[in-house]
């Protein structure tokens, strides 16, 4: 039986880990500085919470692909495992995004028209292997232009 596991890139893990420490650092600065406003640590906490809830929850998934299913653990693999059977999935769409570090490719796996899994080349080092395996087992539904094109 063939099993393929995603492997995270070091840079995104390092960046998100460092950013996740900022609210605690801001709270420490607030606690030792009598004149510091509570607004600063609160703003830092809100920004990092948004990062975790919007980006890490929806994009940074640990993925294990087996012959008939795909297992996903969100939040860098810290979330609970969800298993999707290939036969119940619609397929996947491709999204290309450009940024400061170049162009990244994301595959959104759909179930009943909704995104259930994201495999992103920015976070996954073996993205091309995962993409090939997914192409063998799921229908390629084509390229989308933006996030609003799918649920």
BELFENRA-V243259 format. One record per pair of residues at least 12 apart in sequence whose C-alpha atoms are under 7 Angstrom apart, sorted by the first residue. I is the first residue (numbers start at 1). J is the second residue. D is the distance in whole Angstrom. If there is no record, write none. Layout:
# BELFENRA-V243259
((I | J | D) (I | J | D))
This chain:
# BELFENRA-V243259
((1 | 67 | 7) (2 | 66 | 6) (2 | 67 | 6) (3 | 64 | 7) (3 | 65 | 6) (3 | 66 | 5) (4 | 64 | 6) (4 | 65 | 5) (4 | 66 | 7) (5 | 63 | 6) (5 | 64 | 4) (5 | 65 | 6) (6 | 62 | 6) (6 | 63 | 5) (6 | 64 | 6) (6 | 124 | 6) (6 | 126 | 6) (7 | 124 | 6) (7 | 125 | 6) (7 | 126 | 6) (8 | 123 | 6) (8 | 124 | 5) (8 | 125 | 6) (9 | 123 | 5) (9 | 124 | 6) (9 | 125 | 5) (12 | 123 | 6) (19 | 48 | 7) (20 | 48 | 6) (22 | 44 | 7) (23 | 41 | 6) (23 | 44 | 6) (23 | 45 | 5) (26 | 40 | 7) (26 | 41 | 5) (27 | 41 | 5) (56 | 75 | 6) (57 | 74 | 6) (57 | 75 | 5) (58 | 118 | 7) (59 | 118 | 6) (59 | 120 | 7) (60 | 74 | 6) (60 | 75 | 6) (60 | 76 | 5) (60 | 123 | 7) (61 | 73 | 6) (61 | 74 | 4) (61 | 75 | 6) (61 | 76 | 5) (61 | 77 | 6) (61 | 118 | 7) (61 | 119 | 7) (62 | 74 | 6) (62 | 76 | 6) (62 | 77 | 5) (68 | 85 | 6) (68 | 86 | 6) (69 | 83 | 7) (69 | 84 | 5) (69 | 85 | 4) (69 | 86 | 5) (70 | 83 | 6) (70 | 84 | 5) (70 | 85 | 7) (71 | 83 | 4) (71 | 84 | 6) (86 | 137 | 7) (86 | 138 | 7) (88 | 111 | 7) (89 | 110 | 6) (89 | 111 | 5) (90 | 110 | 5) (90 | 111 | 5) (90 | 112 | 6) (91 | 109 | 6) (91 | 110 | 6) (91 | 138 | 5) (91 | 139 | 4) (91 | 140 | 6) (91 | 141 | 6) (92 | 107 | 6) (92 | 108 | 5) (92 | 109 | 4) (92 | 110 | 6) (92 | 138 | 7) (92 | 139 | 6) (92 | 140 | 5) (92 | 141 | 6) (93 | 107 | 6) (93 | 108 | 5) (93 | 109 | 7) (93 | 140 | 6) (93 | 141 | 5) (93 | 142 | 5) (93 | 143 | 6) (93 | 144 | 7) (94 | 106 | 6) (94 | 107 | 5) (94 | 108 | 6) (94 | 142 | 6) (94 | 143 | 5) (94 | 144 | 6) (95 | 107 | 6) (95 | 143 | 6) (95 | 144 | 5) (95 | 145 | 7) (95 | 146 | 7) (104 | 121 | 6) (104 | 122 | 6) (105 | 120 | 6) (105 | 121 | 5) (106 | 118 | 7) (106 | 119 | 6) (106 | 120 | 4) (106 | 121 | 6) (107 | 119 | 5) (107 | 120 | 6) (114 | 150 | 7) (114 | 151 | 5) (115 | 151 | 6))
